[in-house]
Amino acid sequence: MTTLTAPSIVTKLPGPKAKALIEKDERYVSQHFKKDYPLVVEEASGMVVTDSDGNRFLDFAAGIAVCSTGHCHPRVVAAIREQAGKLLHMCPTDFYTRPVAELAERLAQVAPVRSGGGSPRVFFSNSGAEAVEASIKLARLRTKRQKIVAFFGAFHGRTMGALSLTASKAVQRKGYAPLLPEVHHTYYAQCYRCPVGLKPETCDVECLDHLEKTLFKTIAPPEEIAAILVEPVQGEGGYFVPKKEFLTRLQALANEHGILLIADEVQAGMGRTGKLFASEHFDLAPDILVLAKGIASGMPLAAMIAGDKLLQWSSGGHGSTYGGNAVSCAAALATLDLLQEGLTANAAKVGAHLLRSLEELKAKHAVIGDARGLGLMLAIDLVKDRESRAPAKELVGPILKAAFERGLLLLGCGESAIRLAPPLIVTEEEADVAVRILDEALAAV
């Protein structure tokens, strides 16, 4: 017998209360992003999001892969309340606080950064973009080099430095030039639509030839490159999981030329892929590791982790007023406990079940060209036909809306993919409900 309380749609969407708030938002809030569907969130608990009119939705978006332990997990809420009753803020750049030191110790003990840099240290900030900014500043400072390499399809943030590395959608960069100089892009292992026209089963990660045989020899000599920034699993670009050989060869190239390798695990880290860090799937040992999103179950926090010998600033050379906020760090400590006690393992278990179900859905719907991912970082890629693999991007919006109208929250990613990134507490029963609704949504459009 099911115990699920969602989905439950009791009004036309959006309902009257939701409509009123949408009107206020559209009058006073910066309208910088077109929303996929008119969801007005009033409260949320576990896997369930409730809108202003009492409609309940099953959440397979998790605030863009942020609410790792589910919405308002009791242990996370308790940690927040306890810390808020003692200390809200003292700038960690200028003073010492217990939550900062304890969280840094915990992260340093588990982060898979290169040991050659000494025992790890942690720099805290508020968002993934800020942590990326810190990583490229550190790379330039410590290597005395200027150039940075990132990948087509990458998303690293929208602040000017992080935006310069981002190459996910043209609209994200349009109108903001000039961006950070000496940033170059190369091909990621987007194997479903290979950027160099090969097949995954026979290729030798030739997508990296562009870096080694073109960039290195023309406009970005390796001795001038401070860092290569890579997502172990590419997120906003389409939830692409690269061949292990791609990251192995990339690390070897970086090591050979003294280039720092930065792993952006803002979306893929903190248990989402079924391991605490996505890098662990590939035996990747980056010089610098960047975390955010799921690190604190919805509280604003990010971390940059690197070895002691590398993570050295000139005094006053970098800092953050709010980075390492005491309440956010308390939430992160509770989150890390929950991930290590079983939620990371659950992501692997339920993720495998969900991927099998998506493969079955693919067999039923010709519009699904690919089902892919790791753990609970999964996606289906929509195509006009499977032979050409031409993206059916015009279907993404209608399918998201159809799922919403049936009580399921999903998000798109890449050019034509729909991602499934639920909280890591999700059960197989909830996964089955999500697939059933997605099946209905696909049939409806």
Number of C-alpha atoms within 10 A of each C-alpha: 3 6 6 13 11 19 23 17 18 11 11 10 19 19 18 13 13 19 17 13 13 16 10 10 12 10 10 8 9 8 10 6 6 6 9 16 19 15 21 21 16 13 14 17 13 20 27 24 25 22 20 19 20 18 24 23 26 28 30 25 20 29 21 20 26 26 27 33 31 24 24 17 19 14 15 27 16 15 19 21 14 13 18 15 9 10 12 12 15 15 16 20 16 9 7 11 16 12 20 23 14 14 21 21 14 14 18 18 12 11 21 23 24 18 15 12 16 14 15 26 22 25 22 28 26 21 20 26 24 25 29 32 21 21 28 24 17 22 26 17 18 16 17 12 16 19 23 25 21 24 23 20 27 27 28 30 21 16 13 17 21 22 22 26 30 25 21 23 16 9 9 15 18 8 9 11 9 9 15 14 11 14 18 19 21 19 19 26 27 21 20 19 15 17 15 17 12 16 13 16 8 7 14 15 23 17 21 20 15 15 23 18 10 14 17 16 12 10 12 20 15 21 14 19 26 27 28 25 26 24 29 26 28 27 25 23 25 26 27 25 21 21 17 15 13 18 23 14 14 19 20 13 18 19 13 10 14 16 24 25 27 28 29 31 27 29 30 30 28 29 29 33 28 28 23 23 23 26 25 16 15 15 12 21 20 26 27 30 30 29 27 32 27 32 30 26 30 25 23 24 28 29 28 28 28 30 22 15 14 22 22 14 13 7 7 7 10 12 17 16 14 18 24 29 25 24 25 29 30 27 27 27 22 23 26 25 14 19 25 14 11 13 26 26 20 23 30 21 16 22 29 19 17 24 23 14 17 23 17 13 19 19 12 12 14 14 20 24 24 18 23 20 22 23 27 31 27 27 26 26 27 27 22 17 14 14 8 10 17 14 21 18 18 13 18 22 17 17 24 21 20 21 24 25 20 19 22 27 28 26 22 23 19 23 19 23 28 25 28 30 29 33 28 34 23 24 19 16 13 21 21 15 17 25 19 15 20 23 18 15 20 20 12 11 11
